Amino acid sequence: MTRSDAVDAKLQEHLRSEVFGLVIGAAFCAIGGFYFFGSLAGADSAVDRILVWSLRIGAAGFIVCAVLASAGQRHAFLLDAAVCGLVGAVLILTAAAWMIEGVWLGQVFILVVSGAMAIGAALRSWRSHVVWRDVLARTAPPPSSDPWEDSTPTASPPEARPRPLHRQPKPDAAKATPPRVAETKPNKTTPPPVIEPEPEPEP
């Protein structure tokens, strides 16, 4: 087993260990959104309606996260962080609004505790997402080991061989071309010499 295979096995084990907690979160949101606060879905207060629909959407989100985690998808951590953060923020803001309206302190306390637990779970899921992302990036195979890359070895260039030294033949004296002598042309401006006849001898 290579190092990347061992890391992938650890990731799968971590994801499977989170499935039960995600199912519990989905059940908690479904009970709160459809049973405890289900009657507030048609309330006049916008805060109550946001609380109810946030819990219902959170229940659906936790179910999706559980499915992704059971399938071994690393993005389940990221989705879980988003769902937990949304539900936790809505619970705490609703508790603050109810406290201002003077609602019973017990319900406010339950919302605050539940919201704090949801935000803590969101932070843990985010840290898990970042840690596994970095670990998988470090253990990823280099680009040269890509199985789709052509592994056919390229032909190496032939070794350089010393060129033989050829002696240049000496030129044949008989076949040597005699040097050309530049011909002198007579100067047209100079008149030809005048030849005087020799005197005849006297008898």
BELFEN-V419253 format. One line per field, one symbol per residue. psi: psi as a letter, one per 30 degrees, with the letter a starting at -180 (. if undefined). burial: + if it has 16 or more other ideal C-beta (glycine too) atoms within 10 Angstrom, else -. A space follows every 50 residues. Layout:
BEGIN
psi=???
burial=???
END
This chain:
BEGIN
psi=kleeeeeeeeeeeeefffeeeeeeeeeeeeeeffdegefgeglfkeeeee eefeeeeeeeeeeeeeeeeffgkffeeeeeeeeeeeeeeeeeeeeeeeee fhlkfeeeeeeeeeeeeeeeeeeeeeeeeeeeeeeeeegkklffgkffkj gkkkkkkkkkkkkkjkkkkkkkeegkklkkkkkkkkjffkklkkjkkkkk kk.
burial=------++--+--++--++-+++-++-+++-++---+--+------++-- ++-++++++-+++-++-++----+-++++++-++++++-++++++-++-- -------+--++-++-+++-++-+++-++--+------------------ -------------------------------------------------- ---
END
